[in-house]
Amino acid sequence: MAGLQRPRDATQPTLPSGADPPGSGLVPGARCRGEEPPIDSVGRVDLNDRVSDSQFRLDGRVAVVTGGSRGIGRAAALGLGQAGADVVVAARKAQDLDVVAAEIRSLGRRALAVPAHLGRREEIDRLFQAVMDTFGRLDVLVNNAATNPVFGPLLEIDEEAWDRIMAINVKGYLLAAQRAARAMAPLGRGAIINVASTAGLRASAGLGAYSVSKAAVIMLTRVLGRELAPSASG
């Protein structure tokens, strides 16, 4: 977690990764610039060619991955499971979440699928309550859920689309980080990983609102790091 002590036996990812699409730095040693992690014959993320068990282990830890039903979120969830963590995946579609949860269980880890709208406080609260009720602790949060329902000039975006993007891409990250920080505080350590994008560093034609939201995520991460630094236990 930004500011809390990282696990002593783990390699802490850093964000923003600077990779595009966002979050390619989540899985330890993952390729940059959109290169997909290798997939084995049953569709699992294969970390064997990038990091040994002795370098990155999360046994006994609990991780939450938002937007965990596909793409980067699914890869992060499976990577965390392969490293030994029990994993909670959250997204809007229960059926897709159930598939990922089953994949995590096939690794010998516990998994929980929580359908939730990650732009609404009450559903974020319900997610983290489910985590604590089921596992009693939280060590890692991967804020990955994001949306971009429009393409076009920023000057022409309607208010509803703007609010939806900011609610999920920015507000949701903050609310999840707040809940995660409170859950991690008794442990004195943890990891909050916010998935950003190079779209937050450069103006992207047609993706103005998404770019603004990812720029906000980058600064949100920096501010959280500054605020949480005194919470570190060493």
C-alpha positions, 0 to 999 in steps of 0.5 A: 500500500502506498505508505504502508510497509510492503511484504518483506518477501515480495517485490513491490510493483510500482504505479503508474507503470508507464505502460499502455494499456494500463496496468501492464506492470501489475503482474511481477515482471510483466511485459510493457507496452501492451504485450500479453503475459504468456498463457498456458494451455488452460488459459492461466497466466504463466509467471514461471519464466519471469519470477521464481517462488523465492522472489515473490510469494504472497502465501497467507495474504488476501488481495482484492482486484477490481475489474477482475473479470477480464483483461488486466484485472484477470491477469492480476488476479491469477498472478496473485493467486499463483504467488500464493494469495487468496483473491477477491475479484469484483466487477459488474458481471457475476458470470464472468467473475465466477469463471475467474474465481474458479480459475483461482481455486484451481490454483489451490487458493481461496477465491471470492467473486463479488459483483459490484458497481465500482463507482457507487459507495454502497457497493464498494462498502459491501465489497470490503465488508464481504472481504473482511467477513470472509477472510478477516484481513486485507493485504493487497488492493488492485484498483483496476476497474475503469470505463470509457463509454464515449469517444469524441471531443472533450468539449462535446461530452455530455454530463452523464458520460463525464460523471460515469467516467469520473465515478468509476475511474477516479471516485471509485479508486479513492473510495476503495483505497479508503476502505483498504487503508482502514482494513490494512492499518491493523497489519501495519503494511499492505499494498494499494496499486492503482492502475493508470495509463500513459493516457494520463500523461499525454493528451489523447484525441477522442479520449479526453475524459478518459485521459483526465481520469487517468491523470487524476489517478496518477496524482491520487496515487502520489497523494495517497503515498504521501499521506500514508507514508507515516503509517509504515511500520518500518 
